[in-house]
Every structure is written in C-alpha cells, then in structure tokens.
Amino acid sequence: MGVAAIKTLRSRITLTILAVSLLTIAPISVFLNVYINRTFENYIMRQERERSDGIVSDLESHYDALSGGWEEDFLHTLGMYSLYDGYILSVSDARGDVLWDAENHDMTQCSRIMMEISARMSTLKGGFETHDYAIEAGGRRVGGVSVTYYGPFFYTENDYRFIKTLNIATLAIGLLSAAVAVFAGSLLARRIAKPVTRTAAIAAQIARGNFNERFDDAPSTRELRDMTAAVNRLAASLAEQENLRKRLTSDMAHELRTPLAAVASHLEAMIDGIWEASPDRLSACHDEILRIAALVKDLRELAKIDGDKRVPNKSEVDIFDVARTVCHNFEAEAAKKNLTLSLAGEASVVPADKDGIIRVITNLISNAIKYTPENGRISVTAGDSKDAGVVEVLDDGIGIAEEELPFIFERFYRTDKSRNRKTGGAGVGLTIAKSIVEAHGGAIEVHSETGAGSRFVVKLPKG
C-alpha cells in the first residue's frame, strides 16, 4: 500500500463522523422538509375550504330578503378582496342570472392575478378549479356562487415567502449541524489520536532500546488511560529487564572470572614448577571448578524454565512430610551457624509434583539460613488453610528492604550486590521457586522488613 493511501487515525475518525452526520442529518432534514411542506399544504387546503365557506357565509348573511338580492357595493367589495387573495367569484341569483363576475368586472386584473399564481405554483402540478356553492336564506335557495382558485392549493405571496424561508432555515440547520458535528468530531479525533500517536512514538523508541520514554499526562478517557498506563508499565518492565540483563552480564563475568583466574594461576604455577601439585592445591582447583559447575547448573535450570512450560507430574503429596524431610537435610548446615530450625503444623495433602515442592522448600530454607545471623531462629510451618495447603518459612535474619521486595523473584536479582557466593547464588533460586508454585496454580508471597527478618508463604491449591 502506498504512503498516499494510508490515512491517519484522526482523518479516519473525522471522515467517519462526517459520514455518520451526513447519513443522519441529511435524511432528518429531508424528512422535516417534506413533513413541514406537507403539513403546510394541508393547512393551506383547509384555509381554502374555510375561505370558500366564509365567502358563502358572507353572501348568506348579507342577503336582503326585501329586495331579493345584494347591494352592488357589497358584491364589488367582496369580489375584489377575494380576487386579491386569489379567489375569482361569480355570483348569480336564484334564476341563475349573473349579478357580479370578477372576470367581467376587471378582466385585466383577474388575468394578471391568475398569471402570477400560475407562475408562483409552476413547480407543482395543479390548475385553476371552480367550485359551485348554493346560497340559502330562510331555508330556501336564493342564489349561487362559483369560486375559482388554484388547486389542490396555492400559496399567497406571504405563504410563499414563509415556506421559502422555512426551507432555507431547515437547510441551514442541517448544514450547521453537520459543520458542528465535523468540528466536534475533529476535536474528539484529535484527543483520541494524540495519545495513540504518542504511543506509537514511544513504542518506536522502545524498539530502539530507549526505555526511558513515558507518558507524562494521562488521558481522561478510561481506555486511553489504560493504554498509556500499559505502555508505561511495559517501558518500565523492559528497562528493569535490561538492567537485569546488564547486571547478569557483569555478574556472570565476575563469577566466572574469579574461579577461572584462580584455577589458571594454580595450574600455571604447578606447570612451571613453582608449586608442587599437592593434594591441597589440586583440591582448591577442584573447589573452584565446582563453583563454575554450580553456576552452570543454575543457568541450565533457568533455561529450562524459559523453554519449558513445567507441567507438573502431580501425585498426592503431604507437604508437611516434605517440609520435615527438607528441614532434616538442613539440620547440619543450621548447626554450623548455631541456628534454631523448627518445624510445626499438621499433615496437608495436595496434588503436586513432589520433587518440585522439595525444590521450593529447599530454596526458601537455604536462603533463610544464608541470611540469618548466628544464633538466629528459623521456623517452618506446614498445614491446611480453607482451600489450599500452606507452607511458611519465617526467619529473624537481616530482612529485605521495602524497595527490594517487588524484584526479589526476578531472575538474577540479588539483594547482596557484592555477588559474594558465600551468601548467595546467581539469583535464580526464588525465580525457580515462583515458577514451580505458579505451575501448580498456587502463589508465593513475601513479607519482610530490614533487620526484622522475612516470611515467605507458599499456597498450593487442593483442587
């Protein structure tokens, strides 16, 4: 598709609103125009009938029974007023003799008025019609009148100006409504398109690796506010992931460089004959190689999490029994720091992958031992809650700073920035634990305060 064929969101919204406005306002305007004209026509026709009845009524009320007719001045006045209104009268007596006829009285004026009416009504189908009415007085017929006018209706000059003005007003209202709709639509489109355009710009910056772009002002529309908030969260998350990736590179380089340098220097010294290849020196090299192997194992475990959905191989597992086994395995390590490691609770059977739950509890207790000073206490509790099995690991160790809590389950994240492997691994233990728990449909929580210890809570659903 060519660039010229691509329309902006703002232009599309504006054109759509314009189209909707035209499709809505145009039919309404046409309907109103037709309805008003039709109603006015019916009104004019009623007026014509009423005017004809009024002429007959005037003739009947002015009939002079003594003379057996009408005064000539009255007939002339009535006839001329009617002629100016577009009504051509011909009055006759009871015998049918014509007493007054507008065409005979003033042929020129009558013809002019008829031509004007015909010209005025030229756009409508119709013509002059003659209607005969009997004139009665005292219950008997005393004469007749023929009323000729343009049918089925005609407009006087005032009527014509009124309906013309009304049609122009209807058209003007329609055009004004369309203009207002387009203007309002343009403003609305601008308000919608602006954050969308800004989103596209920020997304482009994110694609280039710039994760510092943010929406400063949130839109007032809920959907747009949600969109901009999501983009801000995405940028913040990617920035944090980028920081973790950079820190991982630095940490891995540090952790690999130290043991490799130690092994290389030891082997080099022994090859050059400076050092004797004694069991102690070979054992030191072996320890450093084991450190590298442990790091590689952590990385392989993390790769497994990334590439595997970790569908648990579930069976009925008593998490209290698992916790007791893990605590027993750590008794010697806890004793080295003179830590009190206690277990309390009751049996709680849940469908779970036993090896996975062992790994979770092992990671939590291992961290508690590493970050609890000598003579500290670690309490492990396992049992049932309303609809889940719960394992809690509580220590009175160094705790975790509040600003660190949102990130401790992130891969490679460690509160110990020194990367001292004596106090911690590569920072994937809690990540692995969280992955295992969530694969079971459960949840893992942490509550901690600096200097006051930490409490980790694992909840595993029973269903």
N, C-alpha and C positions, 0 to 999 in steps of 0.2 A: 504494500500500500504506500502510495506516495505521501510525502510530508504534507502536501496541499490538501490531501483527502482526510487528514487527521484533524478532528475537531476537539477543541478544549472542552473540559467539563463545564466551564462557565457558559460557553456558547451553546452547548447541548441543552443545558438546563434552561437557558433563556429562550432558545428556539422551541423547546418543548412547552414551556409556559405560554409562549406566544401562540403556538398551535392550539393548545387547550383553550386559551382565551378566545381565539377566533372561532373554534368549534363550539364554544359555549355561548359567547356573547352574540355572534352572528345569528344563530337560529333564534335566540331570545329576542333580538332586535327585530328580526323579520316577523316573528310571531306577534310581538307587540304592535308592530306597524300594521300588519294585516288585521289584528284584533281591533285596534283603535279605529282604523278606517272602516271596518265592517260595522262596528258599533255606532260610529258617527253616521254612516249611511242609513242604518236602521232608524237612528234619531231623526235624520232629515226626512225620511219617508213618513215617519209618524207626524212630523211637523207639517208636511204637505197635506196629509189627510186631515189633520186638525185645522189647517188653514182653509182647506176646501169646506169643511163643516162649518167653520166660522163665517165664511162668506155666505153660505146658505142661511145660517142663523141670523146674520145681519139683515139679509133681504127679508126674511120672515118677520123679524121684529119691526122693520120699517114699512111694512105693507100698510097702505091706507085703505081700509075697507070701504070708506065713504066714496072715495074717488075711484076705487077699484084698481089702484096701481101704486107707483112710487114717484116721489118727486124726482125730477130730472137731475137736479143738482146733486142729490144723494147718489143716484146711479153713476153720475160722472165722477164724483169723488171716490166712491168705492172702486169703480173700474180702473181709474188712473193709479190709485195707490196699489191695487192688486197688480197692475201692469208693471209698475216699477219693481215689484217683488218677484216678477216672473210668472204671474198668473194672468192669462188672457180670458176675459169674461165676455159672455154673450147672454144677455138677459131677455127673456120673452114672457109674454103674458099667457093667460090660460088658453087662449086660442092658438098660441104658437107664434104670434106676431112678435118680431124682434123690437124690443124697446131701447136697448143700448148694446152696441157691439164695439169692442176695443179696436178691431181691425178696421172697421168702417169709420170709427171716430178719428183715429190717428194712425193711419197706415204706416207712415214713415217711422214714428216712434215705436210702434209694435214690431216692425221688421227689424229695426236696429237692436231692440232688446232680445228678440229671438236669435239673431245672428251672434250676439255677444254670449248668450247662454250656450249656443251650439259650439262656439269656439272654446269656451271655458270647459265644456264637458266632452271635448273631442277625443280625449284619451279613453273614455268609457263608452261602452255600447249602450245605445238608447236613442230616443227621439221624442218629439212632442206628442203627448197623448191628450185626448179630450174625454172628460168625464161629465155626464149629464146628471143633474140633481133636480128633483121636484121641489117646488116651493109651496108650502101649505100654510094656511091660515084659517082658524076656526074649524079645523078638521076637514077642510077641502083643499083641493089643489088650485092654487091661484096663479101659478106660473112655473117657470123653469129657468135654470141657469146652466150654461155649458162652461166648464172650467178647463182650459187648456194649459198644460205645463209640461216641462221636460221630464220624462220618466225613464227608468223607475224612480229617479230622484235627480235633483240638480242642486248645485251649490250657488248660493248668492255670493257676491263679491266678498263679503265678510266671512262667510263659511269657507270659501276657497282660501283666503289668507290664513284662516285659523288652521285648517288641515295641512296646509303647506308648512306653516310654522311648526306644527306638531311633528310632522315627518322629519323636518330638519333637526328639531330638538332630539328626536329619537335616534337619528343617525349620529348626532354629535355626542349623545350619551354613550352610544355603543363604541365610537372611536375613542372617546375619553377613557372609558372603562378598559379598553384594550391597551391604551397607552399607559394607564396606571398599572395594569397587570404586568405589562412588559417591564416597566420601571421597577416595580416591587420585585418581580422575578429576577431582574438583573442584580438587584441588591442582595436578594437571597442567594442567587447563584454565586455571587462574589464571596459571601460569607461562608458558603459551603466549599467553594473551590479553593479558597485561600489556605485553610488547614490541609486540604488534600494535596495541594501543590507543595506546601511546606513539608508534608510527609514524604512525598516523592523526593524532594531535595535532601532531606535527612537520610532517607534510605540510600540514596546515591552516595552520600558521604560515608555511611556505614559500610557500603560495599567497597569503598576505597580504603577502609581501615580507620576512618576517623570516627571514634565512638564518643566524642565529647559534645556533639550536636544535640540540643534538646529543644523541646517546645517550652517557651517561657510563659506564654499566656494560654491558658486552657480555654477552648471554645465553650460557649454557653449551651450548645446542643449536646445532649447526653451521648448520642452515638459518636459524634466527632470528638467529644471529650474522652470517651473510652478508647477511640482510635489513637489519639495523640498520647494518652497515658500508656497505651500498649507499646507505642514506638519508643517512648522514653524508657520504659522498663526493658525493652529489647536492647536499646543502646547501652543502658547501664549494665545489663547482664553480659552483653558481649564485651564491654570494657573490663568487667571483672574477670571474665574468662580469658581475655587477652592478658590481663595482669597475672592470672594464674599460670597461663602458658609460659609467659616470660620468666616467672619465678621458677616454674618447673625446669625450664632450660638451665637456669642458673643453679638450681638445687641439684639437678642431676649431674651437671658438670662438676659441682663441688664434691658431691658424694662419690662420684666415680674417680675424680682426680686424686683424692686423698688416699684411698686404698691402693690404687694403681701406682701412684708415686712411691708409696711405702714398699710395695712388692718389688717394683722395678729397682729401687735403691738397694734393697736387701739382696736380691738376686745378682745385681751388678757387683756389689761388694764381694759376694761369695765367688762369682765367676772370676773376678780379678785377683782373688786370693787374699783380699784384705780381711774378710771374715771367714771363719770356718763354718761349713754347712752343718751347724749343730742342730739337734732336735728342737731347741727353744726357738732359734731363728726360723727354722722351717715351719714350726707351729705358728709363729707370728704371721708368716706369709699366708699360711692356710686360713688363719682367722680373717685376714683382710679379704681373701678370695671368697670366704663365706659371707662377708658383708656385701660384696658385689652380687653374689648369688641371691641373697635375701632381697636386694633391691630389684634385681631382675624378676624375681618371683612376684613382688608387688606390682611391677609393671605388667607382667603377664596376666595377673589377676584382674587388673584394671582393664586390659584389652579384652578379657573375657566378658566383663560387664558391658563394655561398649558394643561387642559383637554378638552377644547372646541375650536373648530375652529372659534367661534364667527362669524357665518354667520349673517350679519346684517338684521334686519327686516326693509327694506327700504320703505320710502314713500317720497313724495315731501316735503322738509324741507327748510324753509327760514333761512339760517344761521345767517343773520343779526338780525332777530327776536329772534333767540335762544340766541345770544350774548347779546341782550338787556335785556332779561329775567334774564340771569345769572348775568349781571352787577347790575341789580336792587337788586338781592338777596344778593350781597356783599356790598351794599352801607353802611349798618350799620357797618360792620366789617372794611371797609376802613375808616369810620369816626372816629373810635376809635383811629386810628393812624394819623388822620388828613391827609389822603392821598386823592389826587385828582384822581378819577376814571372816565374817559371819554370814550364815545363811538362815533365812526364816521363810515361813509360808506353808503352803499345802499343795497337794497334787492338783495339777491343772492340765487336762488332756486336750490337745488341739491338733487339727490336721496340719502337718508341717513336714518340711524336709529336715530331718534330724541333723544332718551334717551342717546344713546352712544355719540352723539355730545355734549349734555349738560354736560356729564361727562368729556369730553375732555376739553371744555372751562372752566368748573368749576375748574379742576385741575390746568390749566395754570394761571387763575386769582388768585386762592388760593395761589399758590406758589409766584406769584408776590407780593401779599400783605404781605406774611410772610417774604420775603427777601428784601422788600423796607423799608428803614428807615422812621421815621415820617416826615411829610410834603413833602413826595415824590409824584411822578406822575406815574400813570398807564394809558396807552392809549390802547384801544381796537378798532380795525378796522376790518370791515367785508365787503366783496363785491366780485365782479367778476374779474377774470383775463381772459386770452384768452380762456381757455378750462376748467376752474376749479373755484370753489368757494374758497375764501381765507379768513382766519381769522388770524389776527396778534395781539399778546399781547406784548406790549412794556412797560418796566419799567426803572426807573433810580436808581435801587437798587444796591446791593453790587456786582452784576455780578458773573460770573463764570470764574475761572482760565482756561487758554487755555488747560492745560494738563488734566483738568477735563471734557472738552466738549465731548470727544469720549465715555464717560462712563455714562453720566447722564441718559440715557434711559435704562441702565442695572437695573435689579431688585435689590432692597435693596441698591442701590448705593445712597449715600448722600454726598453732599459737606460739610455738617456740621458733622464733625467726632465726635462731642461731643454727638451725638444722643439725643440732647435736644428736647423733643417732642413739646416744645413750638414753636420751629422754623421749625419743620418738622415732617413728619410721619415716617413710616417704610421704605420709599424709593421705593414705588411701584406705586405712582401716575403717574409719567411720563411713566413708563413701560406700565401701563394700557392705558394711552392716546395713546401711539405709537401703541399698539396692535389694538385699536379701529380704528384709522386712516388707518392703513395698511389693516385692514379687509375691508375697503371701497375702497381699491385700491388707496388710497392717500398717502401723505407723510407729515412728520413733521420735521421741521428744527429748529436749534437754532443758534443764533449769539450773542456772549456775550464777555465782556471784564471786568476784575476785576476792580471794582469801577466805572464802566461806565454803568451798567445796562445790561439787557438781552432783546432779541427779539425772540419770538417763532412764527413760521409761520406754519399754517396748511393749506394744499391744498387738496381739495376734488373734484374728477373728476365729471363732469356733465353728462358723458355718462355711 
